[in-house]
């Protein structure tokens, strides 16, 4: 005897599309069959199919290209608000190869806004680090961060094109980043930022401000980042416990 439950047509369409992707070994950038053929393969109406495709596009499983068709979407790095994760680990978690391009670094006197975020006095020595983050060789974000140079003397000796800032702070100075406070808004890419991100000047991007703190709640890093929204997923750390394990457990955000 059956359960008496009927699976909604849109859900059947969604599962059918996922099955098709897996069974045919389709990967990022591969095109799905035309709509009529998909309806026949999955066994649903066009209305159900279009609803399923819309949900899968929103979930970054598929990408819809106007006048071209529907494609398997590229993977994206997951950014979890109020948590700190290792960028490299987060990229590898979705099957991408992480990378960093060091744009600039060095010591300077703390600007007023940086000093305020790090509980310092303007002009106090800080170490700044500006990098382009990449995944599979494609730029994802421009990250600029400042830390208290007086608290972390000698940190400039490290090669942060290869090393993780947060791993260095923990291994060399015994300071572990445990949580953060973030604010996100929309901005326009400047002319000097555009070539680093592979965008055009004036294109929309996300502007991310973050203060990362240690176990005792002391500010460790102030970060100001320009993010390509099409290269990231965003989530809250208020996810149910059964989902938290799927987004990773290691500290990574902007490390």
C-alpha positions, 0 to 999 in steps of 0.5 A, a space after each residue: 500500500 502506498 503512503 498516500 502522499 503526492 510529491 508536488 510536481 515542482 519537487 519532482 522536477 527539481 529532483 529530476 534535474 539533479 538526477 539528470 546532472 549527476 547521471 550525465 556527469 554534467 559540470 559547471 558551465 555545461 548546458 542542460 537540454 532544451 525545455 521541451 526535452 527536459 519536460 519529457 525526460 523528467 515527466 513534468 509540465 513546463 510550469 512545474 519545470 520552470 518553477 523548479 529551474 527558478 528555485 535551482 537558479 536561486 540556490 546556485 545549482 543552475 544558471 539561466 542565460 537570457 537567449 542561450 539556455 540553462 547551465 550548471 552553475 559554477 560553485 561558490 565559496 560560502 561566507 557565514 556571517 558572525 563566524 570566521 573561517 579559513 578562506 582556503 578551506 572554504 574554497 576547497 570544500 566546494 571543490 575549488 582551488 584557492 589562491 591569493 595575490 598580494 597587492 600591498 602590505 606594510 606598517 602605517 599609522 592607524 587612520 581614525 576609522 581603523 584605530 576606532 575599530 581596533 581600540 587604538 589611538 589614531 596614529 598608532 602603528 598598524 600592519 595592513 594587508 591587501 590581497 585579491 582572493 581567487 578561486 580556480 584562478 578567478 578573482 572573488 574579492 579584494 580584502 584589506 585588513 589591519 591589525 595592531 602592529 604593537 601587539 603582533 611585532 614581526 608579522 610583516 616577515 611572513 609571506 601572506 601570498 602563501 600563508 594564512 594571516 589567522 594561522 600565523 596569529 595563532 601559531 606565532 602569537 597564541 591569538 585565535 580568532 573566534 567570532 566577528 561583527 560584520 556589516 554588508 552593503 552595495 557599492 560600485 567598483 572603482 577604476 583601480 579595483 575593476 581590473 583586480 576583480 575582472 569587472 568594469 568600473 561602476 559595476 555593482 559589488 558588495 562592500 563588507 566591513 568586519 571586526 574579527 575578535 579573539 576568544 576574550 572579545 578583543 578586536 584583532 583585525 579590522 577588514 574592508 572588502 570588495 566582494 564579487 557577489 556572483 562568487 559567494 554564497 551567504 548564510 547566517 550562523 543561526 542555521 539549524 544544527 543539522 545544516 551547520 555541519 554542511 557549511 564547515 566548522 573551521 574558522 575561515 572568513 578573510 583569513 
